Amino acid sequence: MRMRSRACFLFAAFFVAIFWTAGSRAAIRETSVRELVEASDLIVAAQAVAQESAWNDEIQRVETITTLSIDALVPGHAPGETVRVTTLGGYLSDRDLHMFVSSEARFALGQRYAVLLDSPDDRGIRTVTGLALGATAIRSDQSPLPGERAFDFVARINPHLPAERTGRERAAYDFQTVATHELGHFLGLGDIYDEGSSHRDCMGKNNGAKMMFGQTAAGEIKRGLHNADMLGIRFIYGNQTVPVDNGANNENLFTYICVGRMLTDCCSNEPLDVKYRWKSLPVSYYSHQADFTEDHVSRIQFAMNTWVDESASAYTATYRGDTIVDSFAFDDGINIVHVAHPSEVSNWALAQTTIGADSNGYIKGADVGFNGTTYEWSPALPAGANGIPTPNPDVPKEEGPRGGCFAGTRSTAAGPGADLLVLGLLGAIAAVSRRSRKAATRQ
């Protein structure tokens, strides 16, 4: 949750007609074709033709709006229309800031996709149903067939997804498994899905046993790293090079968060790209202990040490204890694991990792947030674990990422005169906000 000043509150109220809030996105729970189709307002086959990244209007997250040129609607309507889709993450050149959010759908310009979409917001912009599972890269021969039902089309292009609900989604999710996966993102690894996902066709098949596989089932437990996971951390913090041969059963394939393909991830079987990584080791990290029991905190540390203990990697991390959580301060160097506030996480999400990095791939900060509202966890989270901070002057406070709650702008449809007005007001409000904040205590 944000720690707002009175000035920030007044500004938000004054410009309520302009500003909107985008929810966070996260690691994906087990789902089915039936559930995705039933939850969608629109299903299209379309090509990504344009993209633009900017702060969301509360200047808390970077969003990328992709314009999709529709080839066909399922079931069919006239093609040739466009639809705009928002996802979290992107690059802001003026701040040299890349923002990565785990398990978001990702679109590469020129690529065709089958996309399941939610209802449009008041701007006419849609989000992807099911996060990454709702956008599948397709070839020209995978267009909807004449008269094909939406369910049959989605099932045909997503053979790795179960057609129907299994019933297991009502069971508890293993906290340590999800923590280990998210901390893999924290150090720079990407999600892996089986071939047909939005993330790249280069991923191949047979990836379900890997720690960085992007979907987990209720009750599923993973403790050790797969060979591909170990190769991944050795690549980022050791002597492993790419490209790597996938192996007979795709056992070597991993992905990493990269600068050149920020919105698509990079596969280990491709030429080298600039990788996300921490410049200084060990990395310090905290937890918001009001959200967790001692058992959870121990499991967070055990999950981190699963990666630290890979002997062929130089990666190290140090747990620093409790901190006040501000989940929007993703690039401030105070790196936290916490329970996300319900307004900050999608119902499809088990957990999120949000990372800020520069164009050299050096990570500025990273936060991991769990969905404590929608899902049951094993072990169970304590009552009241909802991402709302309890102020404590004796622990470090995570500040907002821009020195005040509004210290940057994005263009609006109001024209340049309105932009200049907003710029002046933002600067004045940010200055008041900064003076009103207490200095952060950092170790």
C-alpha positions as CSV (number, residue, x, y, z in Angstrom):
1,M,0.0,0.0,0.0
2,R,1.1,3.6,-0.6
3,M,2.0,5.9,2.2
4,R,0.3,9.1,0.9
5,S,0.7,12.7,2.0
6,R,-2.3,15.0,2.3
7,A,-1.1,16.8,-0.8
8,C,-1.1,13.6,-2.8
9,F,-4.7,12.9,-1.7
10,L,-5.9,16.3,-2.7
11,F,-4.3,16.1,-6.1
12,A,-5.8,12.7,-6.8
13,A,-9.3,13.9,-5.8
14,F,-8.9,17.0,-8.0
15,F,-8.0,15.1,-11.1
16,V,-10.2,12.0,-10.5
17,A,-11.6,12.5,-14.0
18,I,-8.2,12.1,-15.6
19,F,-6.5,9.4,-13.5
20,W,-7.2,5.7,-13.3
21,T,-5.6,2.7,-11.5
22,A,-4.2,-0.4,-13.2
23,G,-4.1,-3.6,-11.2
24,S,-1.0,-5.7,-10.7
25,R,-0.4,-8.9,-12.5
26,A,1.2,-12.1,-11.2
27,A,2.1,-15.8,-11.3
28,I,-0.8,-17.8,-12.7
29,R,-2.9,-20.4,-11.0
30,E,-4.1,-23.6,-12.6
31,T,-6.9,-22.9,-15.1
32,S,-8.7,-24.5,-18.0
33,V,-9.8,-23.6,-21.5
34,R,-13.5,-23.6,-20.4
35,E,-12.8,-21.2,-17.6
36,L,-10.8,-18.8,-19.8
37,V,-13.5,-18.8,-22.6
38,E,-16.4,-18.3,-20.1
39,A,-14.6,-15.4,-18.5
40,S,-13.8,-13.6,-21.8
41,D,-15.9,-10.8,-23.3
42,L,-14.2,-11.0,-26.8
43,I,-11.9,-13.5,-28.5
44,V,-9.9,-12.5,-31.5
45,A,-7.2,-13.6,-33.9
46,A,-5.1,-10.5,-34.4
47,Q,-1.6,-9.1,-35.2
48,A,0.3,-6.7,-32.9
49,V,0.9,-3.6,-35.0
50,A,1.8,-0.8,-32.5
51,Q,3.0,-0.4,-28.9
52,E,3.5,2.5,-26.6
53,S,4.8,2.5,-23.0
54,A,4.0,5.1,-20.3
55,W,3.3,5.6,-16.7
56,N,-0.2,4.6,-15.7
57,D,-2.1,7.7,-14.7
58,E,-1.3,7.4,-11.0
59,I,2.4,7.1,-11.9
60,Q,2.8,3.9,-10.0
61,R,3.4,1.4,-12.8
62,V,4.6,1.3,-16.3
63,E,2.0,0.0,-18.8
64,T,2.3,-0.9,-22.4
65,I,-0.7,-0.4,-24.7
66,T,-0.6,-2.7,-27.7
67,T,-2.8,-2.1,-30.8
68,L,-4.0,-5.4,-32.3
69,S,-5.3,-5.5,-35.9
70,I,-8.0,-8.1,-35.9
71,D,-8.0,-10.9,-38.6
72,A,-11.1,-12.6,-37.2
73,L,-13.4,-12.5,-34.2
74,V,-14.5,-15.8,-32.6
75,P,-17.3,-16.4,-33.4
76,G,-16.8,-14.3,-36.5
77,H,-17.5,-10.7,-37.3
78,A,-16.0,-8.5,-40.0
79,P,-12.1,-8.4,-39.7
80,G,-10.0,-5.3,-40.1
81,E,-10.9,-3.6,-36.9
82,T,-8.4,-2.8,-34.2
83,V,-8.5,-3.3,-30.4
84,R,-6.2,-1.8,-27.8
85,V,-4.9,-4.0,-25.0
86,T,-3.0,-2.9,-21.8
87,T,-0.4,-5.0,-20.1
88,L,2.0,-4.1,-17.2
89,G,5.7,-3.6,-18.0
90,G,7.6,-1.6,-20.6
91,Y,10.5,0.9,-21.1
92,L,10.6,4.6,-20.3
93,S,13.5,6.2,-22.1
94,D,13.4,9.4,-20.2
95,R,14.1,7.6,-17.0
96,D,16.1,4.7,-18.5
97,L,13.7,2.4,-16.6
98,H,12.5,-1.0,-17.7
99,M,9.7,-2.4,-15.7
100,F,9.0,-6.2,-15.7
101,V,6.0,-7.8,-14.2
102,S,5.9,-11.6,-14.0
103,S,3.4,-13.6,-16.0
104,E,1.9,-10.7,-18.0
105,A,0.8,-11.5,-21.5
106,R,3.5,-10.2,-23.9
107,F,3.1,-9.1,-27.5
108,A,5.9,-8.9,-30.1
109,L,5.2,-6.5,-33.0
110,G,4.3,-8.3,-36.2
111,Q,3.4,-11.5,-34.5
112,R,-0.2,-12.9,-34.8
113,Y,-2.0,-14.0,-31.6
114,A,-5.2,-15.6,-30.5
115,V,-6.3,-13.3,-27.6
116,L,-9.0,-13.7,-25.0
117,L,-10.1,-10.2,-23.7
118,D,-12.0,-8.8,-20.8
119,S,-14.6,-6.0,-21.2
120,P,-13.2,-2.6,-22.1
121,D,-12.5,0.1,-19.4
122,D,-13.9,3.6,-19.7
123,R,-11.1,4.4,-22.2
124,G,-12.1,1.5,-24.5
125,I,-8.9,-0.4,-23.6
126,R,-9.0,-4.1,-22.6
127,T,-6.9,-6.5,-20.5
128,V,-6.1,-10.1,-21.4
129,T,-8.2,-12.7,-19.7
130,G,-6.0,-15.1,-17.7
131,L,-2.8,-13.0,-18.1
132,A,-0.2,-14.9,-20.2
133,L,-2.5,-17.9,-20.7
134,G,-5.0,-15.7,-22.6
135,A,-2.6,-14.7,-25.4
136,T,-1.3,-17.4,-27.7
137,A,1.1,-16.9,-30.6
138,I,-0.4,-18.4,-33.7
139,R,0.7,-19.1,-37.3
140,S,-1.3,-18.2,-40.4
141,D,-2.7,-21.7,-40.6
142,Q,-4.1,-21.5,-37.1
143,S,-6.9,-19.1,-37.8
144,P,-10.4,-19.9,-36.7
145,L,-12.1,-22.4,-38.9
146,P,-15.5,-21.6,-40.5
147,G,-18.2,-22.2,-37.8
148,E,-15.7,-23.2,-35.2
149,R,-16.9,-22.6,-31.6
150,A,-14.8,-20.4,-29.4
151,F,-14.1,-23.3,-27.0
152,D,-12.9,-25.6,-29.8
153,F,-10.6,-22.8,-31.3
154,V,-9.0,-22.0,-27.9
155,A,-8.5,-25.7,-27.1
156,R,-7.0,-26.4,-30.5
157,I,-4.3,-23.7,-30.1
158,N,-3.7,-24.3,-26.4
159,P,-3.1,-28.1,-26.2
160,H,-1.1,-27.7,-23.0
161,L,-4.1,-26.4,-21.1
162,P,-6.7,-28.8,-19.6
163,A,-10.1,-28.5,-21.5
164,E,-12.2,-28.5,-18.3
165,R,-11.8,-27.6,-14.6
166,T,-10.1,-30.3,-12.6
167,G,-11.6,-29.3,-9.2
168,R,-8.1,-29.1,-7.7
169,E,-8.2,-25.3,-7.9
170,R,-10.2,-25.3,-4.7
171,A,-7.3,-26.8,-2.7
172,A,-4.5,-24.8,-1.1
173,Y,-1.5,-23.6,-3.0
174,D,1.9,-24.4,-1.7
175,F,3.5,-21.2,-0.4
176,Q,7.1,-22.3,-0.7
177,T,6.7,-23.5,-4.2
178,V,5.3,-20.2,-5.4
179,A,7.9,-18.2,-3.3
180,T,10.7,-20.2,-5.0
181,H,9.3,-19.5,-8.4
182,E,8.8,-15.8,-7.8
183,L,12.3,-15.4,-6.4
184,G,13.6,-16.9,-9.6
185,H,12.1,-13.8,-11.3
186,F,13.6,-11.7,-8.6
187,L,17.1,-12.7,-9.7
188,G,16.4,-12.4,-13.4
189,L,14.8,-15.5,-14.8
190,G,11.7,-15.5,-17.0
191,D,8.6,-17.7,-17.1
192,I,8.5,-20.8,-19.2
193,Y,5.4,-22.2,-20.8
194,D,4.9,-25.0,-23.2
195,E,4.9,-24.2,-26.9
196,G,1.9,-22.2,-28.0
197,S,2.1,-19.6,-25.2
198,S,2.3,-15.8,-25.9
199,H,5.8,-15.8,-24.5
200,R,7.6,-17.4,-27.5
201,D,7.5,-20.5,-29.7
202,C,11.2,-21.1,-28.8
203,M,10.1,-22.6,-25.5
204,G,9.2,-26.0,-26.8
205,K,7.4,-28.6,-24.7
206,N,7.8,-30.7,-21.5
207,N,8.5,-27.7,-19.3
208,G,6.0,-28.5,-16.5
209,A,8.6,-29.9,-14.0
210,K,10.8,-26.7,-14.2
211,M,10.6,-24.3,-11.2
212,M,10.2,-21.4,-13.6
213,F,7.2,-23.0,-15.4
214,G,4.6,-20.2,-15.3
215,Q,1.6,-22.1,-14.0
216,T,1.1,-24.2,-10.9
217,A,-1.7,-26.5,-9.6
218,A,-3.3,-26.4,-6.2
219,G,-1.5,-28.8,-4.0
220,E,1.6,-29.1,-6.3
221,I,4.9,-29.1,-4.4
222,K,8.3,-28.3,-6.0
223,R,11.4,-28.0,-3.8
224,G,14.5,-28.6,-5.8
225,L,15.7,-26.9,-9.0
226,H,15.3,-28.5,-12.4
227,N,18.4,-28.7,-14.6
228,A,17.1,-25.8,-16.7
229,D,16.7,-23.7,-13.6
230,M,20.3,-24.3,-12.6
231,L,21.6,-23.5,-16.1
232,G,19.6,-20.3,-15.9
233,I,21.1,-19.0,-12.7
234,R,24.5,-20.1,-13.9
235,F,24.0,-18.0,-17.1
236,I,23.0,-14.9,-15.1
237,Y,25.6,-15.1,-12.3
238,G,28.1,-17.7,-13.5
239,N,30.0,-19.0,-16.6
240,Q,27.2,-20.5,-18.5
241,T,26.8,-19.1,-22.0
242,V,24.0,-19.0,-24.6
243,P,22.8,-20.2,-27.0
244,V,22.2,-23.6,-25.2
245,D,21.0,-26.7,-27.1
246,N,17.6,-27.6,-25.8
247,G,18.5,-31.3,-25.3
248,A,16.6,-34.4,-26.4
249,N,13.5,-33.6,-24.2
250,N,13.9,-29.9,-23.9
251,E,15.6,-30.4,-20.5
252,N,18.0,-27.5,-21.0
253,L,15.7,-24.7,-22.1
254,F,15.3,-21.7,-19.8
255,T,14.2,-18.1,-20.3
256,Y,15.6,-14.9,-18.9
257,I,14.3,-11.4,-18.6
258,C,16.2,-9.3,-21.2
259,V,16.4,-5.8,-22.4
260,G,16.2,-6.2,-26.2
261,R,13.0,-8.3,-26.0
262,M,11.6,-6.7,-22.9
263,L,8.0,-7.6,-23.7
264,T,8.7,-11.2,-24.8
265,D,11.6,-12.6,-22.7
266,C,14.6,-14.3,-24.2
267,C,15.1,-18.1,-24.7
268,S,18.4,-19.9,-23.9
269,N,18.5,-21.3,-27.5
270,E,18.8,-17.8,-29.0
271,P,21.8,-15.5,-29.4
272,L,22.8,-13.5,-26.3
273,D,20.7,-10.4,-25.3
274,V,21.3,-8.1,-22.4
275,K,20.1,-9.9,-19.3
276,Y,18.5,-8.6,-16.1
277,R,20.8,-9.1,-13.1
278,W,21.8,-7.5,-9.8
279,K,25.0,-5.5,-10.1
280,S,26.0,-5.7,-6.4
281,L,25.9,-8.9,-4.3
282,P,24.6,-10.0,-1.9
283,V,21.1,-8.6,-2.6
284,S,19.3,-7.4,0.5
285,Y,15.6,-8.3,0.9
286,Y,12.9,-7.8,3.5
287,S,9.5,-9.2,4.4
288,H,6.4,-7.4,5.7
289,Q,6.1,-9.7,8.7
290,A,2.6,-8.6,9.7
291,D,1.5,-10.6,6.6
292,F,3.3,-13.8,7.6
293,T,3.8,-16.3,10.4
294,E,7.4,-17.2,11.4
295,D,6.9,-20.4,9.3
296,H,6.2,-18.3,6.2
297,V,9.3,-16.1,6.8
298,S,11.4,-19.2,7.2
299,R,10.0,-20.6,4.0
300,I,10.7,-17.3,2.1
301,Q,14.4,-17.6,3.3
302,F,14.5,-21.3,2.3
303,A,13.1,-20.4,-1.1
304,M,15.8,-17.8,-1.6
305,N,18.5,-20.1,-0.5
306,T,17.3,-22.7,-3.0
307,W,18.8,-20.3,-5.6
308,V,21.7,-19.1,-3.5
309,D,22.9,-22.7,-2.9
310,E,23.5,-23.3,-6.6
311,S,27.3,-23.8,-6.4
312,A,28.2,-22.8,-10.0
313,S,26.6,-19.3,-9.5
314,A,27.9,-16.3,-7.7
315,Y,24.4,-15.2,-6.7
316,T,23.9,-14.4,-3.0
317,A,21.2,-12.7,-0.9
318,T,20.8,-11.5,2.7
319,Y,17.6,-11.4,4.6
320,R,17.3,-8.1,6.5
321,G,14.1,-8.6,8.5
322,D,10.9,-6.5,8.6
323,T,10.0,-3.4,6.6
324,I,6.9,-1.2,6.0
325,V,5.5,-2.2,2.6
326,D,4.9,0.1,-0.3
327,S,4.2,-2.2,-3.2
328,F,4.4,0.6,-5.8
329,A,8.0,1.4,-4.9
330,F,9.4,-1.3,-7.2
331,D,12.7,0.5,-8.2
332,D,13.8,2.0,-4.9
333,G,16.3,-0.7,-3.8
334,I,14.2,-1.8,-0.7
335,N,13.3,-5.2,-1.9
336,I,10.3,-6.9,-0.2
337,V,8.2,-10.0,0.0
338,H,4.6,-9.2,1.2
339,V,0.9,-9.9,0.7
340,A,-0.5,-7.7,-2.0
341,H,-3.5,-5.5,-1.3
342,P,-6.6,-6.9,-3.0
343,S,-6.8,-3.9,-5.3
344,E,-3.3,-4.5,-6.6
345,V,-3.5,-8.1,-7.8
346,S,-5.6,-9.9,-10.5
347,N,-7.9,-12.7,-9.5
348,W,-5.9,-14.9,-11.9
349,A,-2.8,-14.2,-9.9
350,L,-1.1,-16.3,-7.2
351,A,1.8,-13.9,-6.7
352,Q,3.6,-11.1,-8.6
353,T,7.2,-10.0,-9.0
354,T,7.7,-6.4,-10.2
355,I,11.2,-5.4,-11.2
356,G,12.8,-2.1,-12.2
357,A,16.0,-2.1,-14.2
358,D,18.1,0.2,-16.5
359,S,19.0,-0.3,-20.1
360,N,22.1,-2.2,-19.1
361,G,20.0,-4.8,-17.4
362,Y,21.0,-3.8,-13.9
363,I,18.2,-4.2,-11.5
364,K,17.3,-1.2,-9.4
365,G,14.7,-2.9,-7.1
366,A,12.2,-5.8,-7.0
367,D,9.2,-6.7,-4.9
368,V,7.2,-9.9,-4.6
369,G,3.5,-9.8,-3.6
370,F,1.3,-12.8,-2.8
371,N,-2.5,-12.9,-3.4
372,G,-3.8,-13.5,0.1
373,T,-7.4,-12.8,-0.7
374,T,-8.5,-15.1,-3.6
375,Y,-6.6,-18.3,-2.7
376,E,-6.0,-20.7,0.1
377,W,-2.4,-21.2,1.1
378,S,-0.4,-24.0,2.8
379,P,0.6,-23.1,5.4
380,A,-2.4,-20.7,5.8
381,L,-1.7,-17.0,6.0
382,P,-2.5,-15.2,9.3
383,A,-5.9,-13.6,9.6
384,G,-5.8,-10.0,8.3
385,A,-2.9,-10.5,5.9
386,N,-4.2,-8.1,3.3
387,G,-1.2,-5.9,2.3
388,I,-2.2,-3.0,4.5
389,P,0.9,-1.8,6.3
390,T,1.1,-1.3,10.1
391,P,3.4,1.7,10.6
392,N,6.4,1.0,12.8
393,P,9.1,3.7,13.2
394,D,11.7,1.1,14.1
395,V,11.8,-0.7,10.8
396,P,12.9,0.6,7.3
397,K,10.2,2.3,5.3
398,E,9.9,1.7,1.5
399,E,9.4,5.0,-0.2
400,G,7.6,5.6,-3.5
401,P,9.7,5.1,-6.6
402,R,9.7,8.7,-7.8
403,G,10.5,10.7,-4.7
404,G,6.9,11.8,-4.2
405,C,3.6,10.2,-5.3
406,F,3.6,12.2,-8.6
407,A,7.0,13.1,-10.0
408,G,6.5,12.2,-13.6
409,T,3.8,12.6,-16.3
410,R,2.3,11.0,-19.3
411,S,0.5,12.5,-22.2
412,T,-3.3,12.8,-22.1
413,A,-5.9,13.6,-24.7
414,A,-6.4,17.1,-23.2
415,G,-3.7,18.7,-25.4
416,P,-0.3,20.4,-24.8
417,G,-1.8,23.2,-22.7
418,A,-3.2,20.7,-20.2
419,D,0.1,18.8,-20.2
420,L,1.9,22.0,-19.2
421,L,-0.6,22.7,-16.4
422,V,-0.3,19.1,-15.1
423,L,3.5,19.3,-15.3
424,G,3.6,22.5,-13.1
425,L,1.1,21.1,-10.6
426,L,2.9,17.7,-10.5
427,G,6.2,19.5,-9.7
428,A,4.7,21.6,-6.9
429,I,2.8,18.7,-5.4
430,A,5.8,16.4,-5.5
431,A,7.9,19.0,-3.7
432,V,5.4,19.3,-0.9
433,S,5.1,15.6,-0.7
434,R,8.8,15.1,-0.4
435,R,9.1,17.7,2.4
436,S,6.2,16.0,4.2
437,R,7.8,12.5,4.2
438,K,10.0,11.3,7.0
439,A,13.5,10.2,5.8
440,A,13.7,6.5,5.2
441,T,15.9,4.4,7.4
442,R,18.0,2.0,5.2
443,Q,20.6,-0.6,6.0
